[in-house]
Amino acid sequence: MKIKLSYVSYLKINEVSNNSLIGIEAGTSIEQFIKMLDIKGDTRRFIIPTVNGQRRKLDYILQENDDLFLFVPVEGG
């Protein structure tokens, strides 16, 4: 099945372009998918996922044609 992955530009994801369609196995949770992306460091624990515009928990099972957006809040000024 396919999902669309979008993410904030400062999130470093190797080999996956922003706004791309990605094939995954049925039954894959957001947490499993994030692990597959091999995001480095502590960044993973700060990711806030939204699916089709709604915030979801990491155990949410992704569905065909879901639009997954990965957001990482930033501090500073």
N, CA, C and O atoms as a Maestro MAE file, in Angstrom:
{
 s_m_m2io_version
 :::
 2.0.0
}

f_m_ct {
 s_m_title
 :::
 protein
 m_atom[308] {
  # First column is atom index #
  i_m_mmod_type
  r_m_x_coord
  r_m_y_coord
  r_m_z_coord
  i_m_residue_number
  s_m_chain_name
  s_m_pdb_residue_name
  s_m_pdb_atom_name
  i_m_atomic_number
  :::
  1 25 0.834 -1.173 0.000 1 A "MET " " N  " 7
  2 3 0.000 0.000 0.000 1 A "MET " " CA " 6
  3 2 0.882 1.241 0.000 1 A "MET " " C  " 6
  4 15 2.066 1.160 0.328 1 A "MET " " O  " 8
  5 25 0.323 2.372 -0.360 2 A "LYS " " N  " 7
  6 3 1.109 3.606 -0.448 2 A "LYS " " CA " 6
  7 2 0.559 4.669 0.492 2 A "LYS " " C  " 6
  8 15 -0.646 4.777 0.718 2 A "LYS " " O  " 8
  9 25 1.502 5.456 1.037 3 A "ILE " " N  " 7
  10 3 1.157 6.636 1.824 3 A "ILE " " CA " 6
  11 2 1.973 7.802 1.284 3 A "ILE " " C  " 6
  12 15 2.985 7.607 0.610 3 A "ILE " " O  " 8
  13 25 1.525 9.011 1.586 4 A "LYS " " N  " 7
  14 3 2.295 10.199 1.225 4 A "LYS " " CA " 6
  15 2 3.007 10.682 2.482 4 A "LYS " " C  " 6
  16 15 2.382 10.855 3.529 4 A "LYS " " O  " 8
  17 25 4.314 10.900 2.375 5 A "LEU " " N  " 7
  18 3 5.112 11.382 3.497 5 A "LEU " " CA " 6
  19 2 5.549 12.816 3.244 5 A "LEU " " C  " 6
  20 15 6.152 13.129 2.217 5 A "LEU " " O  " 8
  21 25 5.230 13.685 4.209 6 A "SER " " N  " 7
  22 3 5.700 15.065 4.206 6 A "SER " " CA " 6
  23 2 6.347 15.303 5.566 6 A "SER " " C  " 6
  24 15 5.971 14.683 6.560 6 A "SER " " O  " 8
  25 25 7.315 16.202 5.598 7 A "TYR " " N  " 7
  26 3 7.982 16.507 6.861 7 A "TYR " " CA " 6
  27 2 8.584 17.898 6.807 7 A "TYR " " C  " 6
  28 15 8.796 18.458 5.732 7 A "TYR " " O  " 8
  29 25 8.862 18.458 8.003 8 A "VAL " " N  " 7
  30 3 9.474 19.780 8.075 8 A "VAL " " CA " 6
  31 2 10.867 19.713 7.462 8 A "VAL " " C  " 6
  32 15 11.556 18.698 7.566 8 A "VAL " " O  " 8
  33 25 11.267 20.796 6.827 9 A "SER " " N  " 7
  34 3 12.510 20.790 6.046 9 A "SER " " CA " 6
  35 2 13.764 20.538 6.878 9 A "SER " " C  " 6
  36 15 14.753 20.029 6.351 9 A "SER " " O  " 8
  37 25 13.746 20.879 8.154 10 A "TYR " " N  " 7
  38 3 14.946 20.692 8.973 10 A "TYR " " CA " 6
  39 2 15.058 19.276 9.541 10 A "TYR " " C  " 6
  40 15 16.038 18.960 10.215 10 A "TYR " " O  " 8
  41 25 14.083 18.434 9.281 11 A "LEU " " N  " 7
  42 3 14.164 17.030 9.678 11 A "LEU " " CA " 6
  43 2 14.962 16.286 8.609 11 A "LEU " " C  " 6
  44 15 14.587 16.281 7.436 11 A "LEU " " O  " 8
  45 25 16.041 15.672 9.011 12 A "LYS " " N  " 7
  46 3 16.917 14.992 8.062 12 A "LYS " " CA " 6
  47 2 16.493 13.539 7.881 12 A "LYS " " C  " 6
  48 15 16.610 12.724 8.797 12 A "LYS " " O  " 8
  49 25 15.999 13.229 6.684 13 A "ILE " " N  " 7
  50 3 15.626 11.860 6.345 13 A "ILE " " CA " 6
  51 2 16.370 11.489 5.076 13 A "ILE " " C  " 6
  52 15 16.136 12.074 4.019 13 A "ILE " " O  " 8
  53 25 17.255 10.528 5.180 14 A "ASN " " N  " 7
  54 3 18.062 10.110 4.037 14 A "ASN " " CA " 6
  55 2 17.236 9.299 3.047 14 A "ASN " " C  " 6
  56 15 16.425 8.460 3.439 14 A "ASN " " O  " 8
  57 25 17.447 9.554 1.784 15 A "GLU " " N  " 7
  58 3 16.903 8.776 0.676 15 A "GLU " " CA " 6
  59 2 15.383 8.847 0.526 15 A "GLU " " C  " 6
  60 15 14.807 8.060 -0.225 15 A "GLU " " O  " 8
  61 25 14.720 9.777 1.227 16 A "VAL " " N  " 7
  62 3 13.272 9.936 1.066 16 A "VAL " " CA " 6
  63 2 12.989 11.418 0.863 16 A "VAL " " C  " 6
  64 15 13.222 12.231 1.758 16 A "VAL " " O  " 8
  65 25 12.499 11.756 -0.290 17 A "SER " " N  " 7
  66 3 12.177 13.150 -0.594 17 A "SER " " CA " 6
  67 2 10.909 13.575 0.130 17 A "SER " " C  " 6
  68 15 10.016 12.767 0.389 17 A "SER " " O  " 8
  69 25 10.853 14.859 0.448 18 A "ASN " " N  " 7
  70 3 9.655 15.420 1.040 18 A "ASN " " CA " 6
  71 2 8.502 15.317 0.042 18 A "ASN " " C  " 6
  72 15 8.711 15.448 -1.164 18 A "ASN " " O  " 8
  73 25 7.306 15.086 0.533 19 A "ASN " " N  " 7
  74 3 6.100 14.965 -0.290 19 A "ASN " " CA " 6
  75 2 6.158 13.797 -1.269 19 A "ASN " " C  " 6
  76 15 5.694 13.909 -2.404 19 A "ASN " " O  " 8
  77 25 6.722 12.688 -0.832 20 A "SER " " N  " 7
  78 3 6.825 11.546 -1.735 20 A "SER " " CA " 6
  79 2 5.851 10.438 -1.350 20 A "SER " " C  " 6
  80 15 5.446 10.317 -0.194 20 A "SER " " O  " 8
  81 25 5.486 9.637 -2.341 21 A "LEU " " N  " 7
  82 3 4.666 8.456 -2.109 21 A "LEU " " CA " 6
  83 2 5.590 7.304 -1.763 21 A "LEU " " C  " 6
  84 15 6.595 7.073 -2.434 21 A "LEU " " O  " 8
  85 25 5.239 6.584 -0.710 22 A "ILE " " N  " 7
  86 3 6.091 5.506 -0.222 22 A "ILE " " CA " 6
  87 2 5.250 4.253 -0.055 22 A "ILE " " C  " 6
  88 15 4.144 4.301 0.485 22 A "ILE " " O  " 8
  89 25 5.777 3.144 -0.517 23 A "GLY " " N  " 7
  90 3 5.107 1.866 -0.330 23 A "GLY " " CA " 6
  91 2 5.487 1.248 1.001 23 A "GLY " " C  " 6
  92 15 6.667 1.168 1.345 23 A "GLY " " O  " 8
  93 25 4.489 0.813 1.747 24 A "ILE " " N  " 7
  94 3 4.723 0.143 3.027 24 A "ILE " " CA " 6
  95 2 3.810 -1.070 3.118 24 A "ILE " " C  " 6
  96 15 2.852 -1.199 2.357 24 A "ILE " " O  " 8
  97 25 4.120 -1.956 4.059 25 A "GLU " " N  " 7
  98 3 3.288 -3.136 4.272 25 A "GLU " " CA " 6
  99 2 2.033 -2.763 5.046 25 A "GLU " " C  " 6
  100 15 2.075 -1.893 5.916 25 A "GLU " " O  " 8
  101 25 0.932 -3.407 4.738 26 A "ALA " " N  " 7
  102 3 -0.299 -3.213 5.498 26 A "ALA " " CA " 6
  103 2 -0.034 -3.584 6.952 26 A "ALA " " C  " 6
  104 15 0.693 -4.535 7.237 26 A "ALA " " O  " 8
  105 25 -0.632 -2.824 7.868 27 A "GLY " " N  " 7
  106 3 -0.456 -3.094 9.290 27 A "GLY " " CA " 6
  107 2 0.709 -2.369 9.930 27 A "GLY " " C  " 6
  108 15 1.007 -2.590 11.104 27 A "GLY " " O  " 8
  109 25 1.386 -1.491 9.163 28 A "THR " " N  " 7
  110 3 2.534 -0.748 9.687 28 A "THR " " CA " 6
  111 2 2.046 0.430 10.523 28 A "THR " " C  " 6
  112 15 1.208 1.218 10.084 28 A "THR " " O  " 8
  113 25 2.587 0.537 11.742 29 A "SER " " N  " 7
  114 3 2.245 1.665 12.607 29 A "SER " " CA " 6
  115 2 3.156 2.853 12.285 29 A "SER " " C  " 6
  116 15 4.177 2.702 11.614 29 A "SER " " O  " 8
  117 25 2.770 4.028 12.772 30 A "ILE " " N  " 7
  118 3 3.629 5.202 12.587 30 A "ILE " " CA " 6
  119 2 4.984 4.952 13.221 30 A "ILE " " C  " 6
  120 15 6.012 5.287 12.632 30 A "ILE " " O  " 8
  121 25 5.003 4.368 14.413 31 A "GLU " " N  " 7
  122 3 6.269 4.099 15.099 31 A "GLU " " CA " 6
  123 2 7.170 3.182 14.274 31 A "GLU " " C  " 6
  124 15 8.366 3.445 14.145 31 A "GLU " " O  " 8
  125 25 6.613 2.118 13.721 32 A "GLN " " N  " 7
  126 3 7.392 1.208 12.884 32 A "GLN " " CA " 6
  127 2 7.925 1.923 11.648 32 A "GLN " " C  " 6
  128 15 9.067 1.712 11.239 32 A "GLN " " O  " 8
  129 25 7.093 2.763 11.065 33 A "PHE " " N  " 7
  130 3 7.497 3.492 9.873 33 A "PHE " " CA " 6
  131 2 8.641 4.458 10.184 33 A "PHE " " C  " 6
  132 15 9.604 4.547 9.421 33 A "PHE " " O  " 8
  133 25 8.539 5.174 11.290 34 A "ILE " " N  " 7
  134 3 9.596 6.112 11.686 34 A "ILE " " CA " 6
  135 2 10.913 5.364 11.904 34 A "ILE " " C  " 6
  136 15 11.977 5.859 11.530 34 A "ILE " " O  " 8
  137 25 10.847 4.188 12.502 35 A "LYS " " N  " 7
  138 3 12.063 3.372 12.694 35 A "LYS " " CA " 6
  139 2 12.662 2.989 11.343 35 A "LYS " " C  " 6
  140 15 13.883 2.978 11.185 35 A "LYS " " O  " 8
  141 25 11.816 2.677 10.378 36 A "MET " " N  " 7
  142 3 12.296 2.304 9.037 36 A "MET " " CA " 6
  143 2 13.006 3.465 8.359 36 A "MET " " C  " 6
  144 15 13.892 3.251 7.532 36 A "MET " " O  " 8
  145 25 12.626 4.702 8.703 37 A "LEU " " N  " 7
  146 3 13.258 5.878 8.091 37 A "LEU " " CA " 6
  147 2 14.670 6.110 8.612 37 A "LEU " " C  " 6
  148 15 15.427 6.880 8.020 37 A "LEU " " O  " 8
  149 25 15.032 5.461 9.702 38 A "ASP " " N  " 7
  150 3 16.387 5.545 10.264 38 A "ASP " " CA " 6
  151 2 16.782 6.987 10.587 38 A "ASP " " C  " 6
  152 15 17.865 7.446 10.224 38 A "ASP " " O  " 8
  153 25 15.883 7.686 11.275 39 A "ILE " " N  " 7
  154 3 16.162 9.054 11.704 39 A "ILE " " CA " 6
  155 2 17.147 8.993 12.861 39 A "ILE " " C  " 6
  156 15 16.946 8.242 13.815 39 A "ILE " " O  " 8
  157 25 18.190 9.769 12.777 40 A "LYS " " N  " 7
  158 3 19.286 9.689 13.731 40 A "LYS " " CA " 6
  159 2 19.027 10.470 15.022 40 A "LYS " " C  " 6
  160 15 18.201 11.380 15.072 40 A "LYS " " O  " 8
  161 25 19.766 10.078 16.062 41 A "GLY " " N  " 7
  162 3 19.794 10.814 17.325 41 A "GLY " " CA " 6
  163 2 18.489 10.782 18.092 41 A "GLY " " C  " 6
  164 15 17.656 9.893 17.918 41 A "GLY " " O  " 8
  165 25 18.340 11.773 18.939 42 A "ASP " " N  " 7
  166 3 17.156 11.870 19.789 42 A "ASP " " CA " 6
  167 2 15.958 12.469 19.067 42 A "ASP " " C  " 6
  168 15 14.884 12.604 19.653 42 A "ASP " " O  " 8
  169 25 16.127 12.821 17.829 43 A "THR " " N  " 7
  170 3 15.056 13.488 17.080 43 A "THR " " CA " 6
  171 2 13.769 12.679 17.101 43 A "THR " " C  " 6
  172 15 12.683 13.250 17.198 43 A "THR " " O  " 8
  173 25 13.878 11.351 17.010 44 A "ARG " " N  " 7
  174 3 12.681 10.501 16.937 44 A "ARG " " CA " 6
  175 2 11.719 10.737 18.090 44 A "ARG " " C  " 6
  176 15 10.503 10.718 17.896 44 A "ARG " " O  " 8
  177 25 12.244 10.958 19.278 45 A "ARG " " N  " 7
  178 3 11.344 11.071 20.427 45 A "ARG " " CA " 6
  179 2 10.572 12.393 20.448 45 A "ARG " " C  " 6
  180 15 9.617 12.535 21.212 45 A "ARG " " O  " 8
  181 25 10.974 13.360 19.621 46 A "PHE " " N  " 7
  182 3 10.291 14.650 19.579 46 A "PHE " " CA " 6
  183 2 9.326 14.794 18.405 46 A "PHE " " C  " 6
  184 15 8.635 15.806 18.290 46 A "PHE " " O  " 8
  185 25 9.277 13.791 17.538 47 A "ILE " " N  " 7
  186 3 8.420 13.863 16.356 47 A "ILE " " CA " 6
  187 2 6.946 13.845 16.756 47 A "ILE " " C  " 6
  188 15 6.517 13.029 17.573 47 A "ILE " " O  " 8
  189 25 6.192 14.753 16.168 48 A "ILE " " N  " 7
  190 3 4.739 14.802 16.350 48 A "ILE " " CA " 6
  191 2 4.123 14.431 15.001 48 A "ILE " " C  " 6
  192 15 4.221 15.201 14.045 48 A "ILE " " O  " 8
  193 25 3.490 13.258 14.914 49 A "PRO " " N  " 7
  194 3 2.895 12.847 13.641 49 A "PRO " " CA " 6
  195 2 1.445 13.305 13.499 49 A "PRO " " C  " 6
  196 15 0.671 13.281 14.456 49 A "PRO " " O  " 8
  197 25 1.100 13.721 12.287 50 A "THR " " N  " 7
  198 3 -0.301 13.954 11.952 50 A "THR " " CA " 6
  199 2 -0.627 13.116 10.719 50 A "THR " " C  " 6
  200 15 0.199 12.948 9.821 50 A "THR " " O  " 8
  201 25 -1.831 12.605 10.699 51 A "VAL " " N  " 7
  202 3 -2.301 11.807 9.569 51 A "VAL " " CA " 6
  203 2 -3.583 12.449 9.069 51 A "VAL " " C  " 6
  204 15 -4.556 12.596 9.808 51 A "VAL " " O  " 8
  205 25 -3.564 12.827 7.807 52 A "ASN " " N  " 7
  206 3 -4.718 13.478 7.181 52 A "ASN " " CA " 6
  207 2 -5.177 14.687 8.007 52 A "ASN " " C  " 6
  208 15 -6.372 14.944 8.152 52 A "ASN " " O  " 8
  209 25 -4.191 15.423 8.543 53 A "GLY " " N  " 7
  210 3 -4.470 16.653 9.276 53 A "GLY " " CA " 6
  211 2 -4.829 16.484 10.741 53 A "GLY " " C  " 6
  212 15 -5.101 17.471 11.424 53 A "GLY " " O  " 8
  213 25 -4.835 15.250 11.240 54 A "GLN " " N  " 7
  214 3 -5.169 15.005 12.643 54 A "GLN " " CA " 6
  215 2 -3.974 14.394 13.370 54 A "GLN " " C  " 6
  216 15 -3.333 13.467 12.874 54 A "GLN " " O  " 8
  217 25 -3.689 14.934 14.562 55 A "ARG " " N  " 7
  218 3 -2.591 14.395 15.353 55 A "ARG " " CA " 6
  219 2 -2.910 12.957 15.752 55 A "ARG " " C  " 6
  220 15 -4.022 12.644 16.178 55 A "ARG " " O  " 8
  221 25 -1.905 12.088 15.605 56 A "ARG " " N  " 7
  222 3 -2.087 10.659 15.915 56 A "ARG " " CA " 6
  223 2 -0.986 10.174 16.839 56 A "ARG " " C  " 6
  224 15 0.107 10.738 16.881 56 A "ARG " " O  " 8
  225 25 -1.296 9.114 17.580 57 A "LYS " " N  " 7
  226 3 -0.302 8.476 18.433 57 A "LYS " " CA " 6
  227 2 0.567 7.570 17.575 57 A "LYS " " C  " 6
  228 15 0.196 7.209 16.459 57 A "LYS " " O  " 8
  229 25 1.727 7.208 18.110 58 A "LEU " " N  " 7
  230 3 2.680 6.390 17.360 58 A "LEU " " CA " 6
  231 2 2.160 4.993 17.052 58 A "LEU " " C  " 6
  232 15 2.654 4.351 16.125 58 A "LEU " " O  " 8
  233 25 1.174 4.503 17.806 59 A "ASP " " N  " 7
  234 3 0.657 3.158 17.547 59 A "ASP " " CA " 6
  235 2 -0.447 3.138 16.473 59 A "ASP " " C  " 6
  236 15 -1.006 2.082 16.177 59 A "ASP " " O  " 8
  237 25 -0.757 4.301 15.896 60 A "TYR " " N  " 7
  238 3 -1.755 4.375 14.820 60 A "TYR " " CA " 6
  239 2 -1.290 3.533 13.641 60 A "TYR " " C  " 6
  240 15 -0.141 3.639 13.213 60 A "TYR " " O  " 8
  241 25 -2.169 2.706 13.124 61 A "ILE " " N  " 7
  242 3 -1.869 1.867 11.955 61 A "ILE " " CA " 6
  243 2 -2.184 2.665 10.697 61 A "ILE " " C  " 6
  244 15 -3.318 3.093 10.479 61 A "ILE " " O  " 8
  245 25 -1.167 2.852 9.883 62 A "LEU " " N  " 7
  246 3 -1.317 3.616 8.647 62 A "LEU " " CA " 6
  247 2 -2.212 2.873 7.652 62 A "LEU " " C  " 6
  248 15 -2.186 1.645 7.564 62 A "LEU " " O  " 8
  249 25 -2.998 3.642 6.913 63 A "GLN " " N  " 7
  250 3 -3.944 3.100 5.940 63 A "GLN " " CA " 6
  251 2 -3.566 3.554 4.529 63 A "GLN " " C  " 6
  252 15 -2.838 4.531 4.354 63 A "GLN " " O  " 8
  253 25 -4.058 2.849 3.550 64 A "GLU " " N  " 7
  254 3 -3.844 3.196 2.146 64 A "GLU " " CA " 6
  255 2 -4.193 4.666 1.912 64 A "GLU " " C  " 6
  256 15 -5.244 5.142 2.344 64 A "GLU " " O  " 8
  257 25 -3.299 5.379 1.221 65 A "ASN " " N  " 7
  258 3 -3.474 6.787 0.839 65 A "ASN " " CA " 6
  259 2 -3.455 7.773 2.000 65 A "ASN " " C  " 6
  260 15 -3.839 8.929 1.823 65 A "ASN " " O  " 8
  261 25 -3.017 7.346 3.185 66 A "ASP " " N  " 7
  262 3 -2.864 8.294 4.289 66 A "ASP " " CA " 6
  263 2 -1.820 9.335 3.926 66 A "ASP " " C  " 6
  264 15 -0.867 9.052 3.200 66 A "ASP " " O  " 8
  265 25 -2.009 10.532 4.436 67 A "ASP " " N  " 7
  266 3 -1.065 11.634 4.261 67 A "ASP " " CA " 6
  267 2 -0.397 11.853 5.625 67 A "ASP " " C  " 6
  268 15 -0.986 12.461 6.518 67 A "ASP " " O  " 8
  269 25 0.820 11.360 5.777 68 A "LEU " " N  " 7
  270 3 1.554 11.435 7.038 68 A "LEU " " CA " 6
  271 2 2.496 12.638 7.018 68 A "LEU " " C  " 6
  272 15 3.325 12.779 6.119 68 A "LEU " " O  " 8
  273 25 2.354 13.500 8.023 69 A "PHE " " N  " 7
  274 3 3.229 14.662 8.165 69 A "PHE " " CA " 6
  275 2 3.975 14.520 9.480 69 A "PHE " " C  " 6
  276 15 3.369 14.316 10.532 69 A "PHE " " O  " 8
  277 25 5.304 14.630 9.411 70 A "LEU " " N  " 7
  278 3 6.145 14.532 10.606 70 A "LEU " " CA " 6
  279 2 6.639 15.916 10.967 70 A "LEU " " C  " 6
  280 15 7.316 16.572 10.176 70 A "LEU " " O  " 8
  281 25 6.295 16.360 12.175 71 A "PHE " " N  " 7
  282 3 6.649 17.682 12.663 71 A "PHE " " CA " 6
  283 2 7.543 17.535 13.887 71 A "PHE " " C  " 6
  284 15 7.305 16.691 14.752 71 A "PHE " " O  " 8
  285 25 8.569 18.366 13.944 72 A "VAL " " N  " 7
  286 3 9.447 18.424 15.110 72 A "VAL " " CA " 6
  287 2 9.458 19.872 15.584 72 A "VAL " " C  " 6
  288 15 9.933 20.752 14.866 72 A "VAL " " O  " 8
  289 25 8.936 20.134 16.796 73 A "PRO " " N  " 7
  290 3 8.931 21.509 17.291 73 A "PRO " " CA " 6
  291 2 10.355 22.036 17.481 73 A "PRO " " C  " 6
  292 15 11.275 21.276 17.782 73 A "PRO " " O  " 8
  293 25 10.519 23.343 17.300 74 A "VAL " " N  " 7
  294 3 11.821 23.973 17.433 74 A "VAL " " CA " 6
  295 2 11.711 25.095 18.460 74 A "VAL " " C  " 6
  296 15 10.700 25.792 18.541 74 A "VAL " " O  " 8
  297 25 12.763 25.246 19.227 75 A "GLU " " N  " 7
  298 3 12.842 26.326 20.204 75 A "GLU " " CA " 6
  299 2 13.877 27.337 19.772 75 A "GLU " " C  " 6
  300 15 14.743 27.050 18.946 75 A "GLU " " O  " 8
  301 25 13.781 28.487 20.321 76 A "GLY " " N  " 7
  302 3 14.821 29.468 20.042 76 A "GLY " " CA " 6
  303 2 14.225 30.825 19.721 76 A "GLY " " C  " 6
  304 15 13.016 31.053 19.776 76 A "GLY " " O  " 8
  305 25 15.129 31.692 19.391 77 A "GLY " " N  " 7
  306 3 14.612 33.015 19.062 77 A "GLY " " CA " 6
  307 2 15.726 33.983 18.785 77 A "GLY " " C  " 6
  308 15 15.471 35.151 18.490 77 A "GLY " " O  " 8
  :::
 }
 m_bond[307] {
  # First column is bond index #
  i_m_from
  i_m_to
  i_m_order
  :::
  1 1 2 1
  2 2 3 1
  3 3 4 2
  4 3 5 1
  5 5 6 1
  6 6 7 1
  7 7 8 2
  8 7 9 1
  9 9 10 1
  10 10 11 1
  11 11 12 2
  12 11 13 1
  13 13 14 1
  14 14 15 1
  15 15 16 2
  16 15 17 1
  17 17 18 1
  18 18 19 1
  19 19 20 2
  20 19 21 1
  21 21 22 1
  22 22 23 1
  23 23 24 2
  24 23 25 1
  25 25 26 1
  26 26 27 1
  27 27 28 2
  28 27 29 1
  29 29 30 1
  30 30 31 1
  31 31 32 2
  32 31 33 1
  33 33 34 1
  34 34 35 1
  35 35 36 2
  36 35 37 1
  37 37 38 1
  38 38 39 1
  39 39 40 2
  40 39 41 1
  41 41 42 1
  42 42 43 1
  43 43 44 2
  44 43 45 1
  45 45 46 1
  46 46 47 1
  47 47 48 2
  48 47 49 1
  49 49 50 1
  50 50 51 1
  51 51 52 2
  52 51 53 1
  53 53 54 1
  54 54 55 1
  55 55 56 2
  56 55 57 1
  57 57 58 1
  58 58 59 1
  59 59 60 2
  60 59 61 1
  61 61 62 1
  62 62 63 1
  63 63 64 2
  64 63 65 1
  65 65 66 1
  66 66 67 1
  67 67 68 2
  68 67 69 1
  69 69 70 1
  70 70 71 1
  71 71 72 2
  72 71 73 1
  73 73 74 1
  74 74 75 1
  75 75 76 2
  76 75 77 1
  77 77 78 1
  78 78 79 1
  79 79 80 2
  80 79 81 1
  81 81 82 1
  82 82 83 1
  83 83 84 2
  84 83 85 1
  85 85 86 1
  86 86 87 1
  87 87 88 2
  88 87 89 1
  89 89 90 1
  90 90 91 1
  91 91 92 2
  92 91 93 1
  93 93 94 1
  94 94 95 1
  95 95 96 2
  96 95 97 1
  97 97 98 1
  98 98 99 1
  99 99 100 2
  100 99 101 1
  101 101 102 1
  102 102 103 1
  103 103 104 2
  104 103 105 1
  105 105 106 1
  106 106 107 1
  107 107 108 2
  108 107 109 1
  109 109 110 1
  110 110 111 1
  111 111 112 2
  112 111 113 1
  113 113 114 1
  114 114 115 1
  115 115 116 2
  116 115 117 1
  117 117 118 1
  118 118 119 1
  119 119 120 2
  120 119 121 1
  121 121 122 1
  122 122 123 1
  123 123 124 2
  124 123 125 1
  125 125 126 1
  126 126 127 1
  127 127 128 2
  128 127 129 1
  129 129 130 1
  130 130 131 1
  131 131 132 2
  132 131 133 1
  133 133 134 1
  134 134 135 1
  135 135 136 2
  136 135 137 1
  137 137 138 1
  138 138 139 1
  139 139 140 2
  140 139 141 1
  141 141 142 1
  142 142 143 1
  143 143 144 2
  144 143 145 1
  145 145 146 1
  146 146 147 1
  147 147 148 2
  148 147 149 1
  149 149 150 1
  150 150 151 1
  151 151 152 2
  152 151 153 1
  153 153 154 1
  154 154 155 1
  155 155 156 2
  156 155 157 1
  157 157 158 1
  158 158 159 1
  159 159 160 2
  160 159 161 1
  161 161 162 1
  162 162 163 1
  163 163 164 2
  164 163 165 1
  165 165 166 1
  166 166 167 1
  167 167 168 2
  168 167 169 1
  169 169 170 1
  170 170 171 1
  171 171 172 2
  172 171 173 1
  173 173 174 1
  174 174 175 1
  175 175 176 2
  176 175 177 1
  177 177 178 1
  178 178 179 1
  179 179 180 2
  180 179 181 1
  181 181 182 1
  182 182 183 1
  183 183 184 2
  184 183 185 1
  185 185 186 1
  186 186 187 1
  187 187 188 2
  188 187 189 1
  189 189 190 1
  190 190 191 1
  191 191 192 2
  192 191 193 1
  193 193 194 1
  194 194 195 1
  195 195 196 2
  196 195 197 1
  197 197 198 1
  198 198 199 1
  199 199 200 2
  200 199 201 1
  201 201 202 1
  202 202 203 1
  203 203 204 2
  204 203 205 1
  205 205 206 1
  206 206 207 1
  207 207 208 2
  208 207 209 1
  209 209 210 1
  210 210 211 1
  211 211 212 2
  212 211 213 1
  213 213 214 1
  214 214 215 1
  215 215 216 2
  216 215 217 1
  217 217 218 1
  218 218 219 1
  219 219 220 2
  220 219 221 1
  221 221 222 1
  222 222 223 1
  223 223 224 2
  224 223 225 1
  225 225 226 1
  226 226 227 1
  227 227 228 2
  228 227 229 1
  229 229 230 1
  230 230 231 1
  231 231 232 2
  232 231 233 1
  233 233 234 1
  234 234 235 1
  235 235 236 2
  236 235 237 1
  237 237 238 1
  238 238 239 1
  239 239 240 2
  240 239 241 1
  241 241 242 1
  242 242 243 1
  243 243 244 2
  244 243 245 1
  245 245 246 1
  246 246 247 1
  247 247 248 2
  248 247 249 1
  249 249 250 1
  250 250 251 1
  251 251 252 2
  252 251 253 1
  253 253 254 1
  254 254 255 1
  255 255 256 2
  256 255 257 1
  257 257 258 1
  258 258 259 1
  259 259 260 2
  260 259 261 1
  261 261 262 1
  262 262 263 1
  263 263 264 2
  264 263 265 1
  265 265 266 1
  266 266 267 1
  267 267 268 2
  268 267 269 1
  269 269 270 1
  270 270 271 1
  271 271 272 2
  272 271 273 1
  273 273 274 1
  274 274 275 1
  275 275 276 2
  276 275 277 1
  277 277 278 1
  278 278 279 1
  279 279 280 2
  280 279 281 1
  281 281 282 1
  282 282 283 1
  283 283 284 2
  284 283 285 1
  285 285 286 1
  286 286 287 1
  287 287 288 2
  288 287 289 1
  289 289 290 1
  290 290 291 1
  291 291 292 2
  292 291 293 1
  293 293 294 1
  294 294 295 1
  295 295 296 2
  296 295 297 1
  297 297 298 1
  298 298 299 1
  299 299 300 2
  300 299 301 1
  301 301 302 1
  302 302 303 1
  303 303 304 2
  304 303 305 1
  305 305 306 1
  306 306 307 1
  307 307 308 2
  :::
 }
}
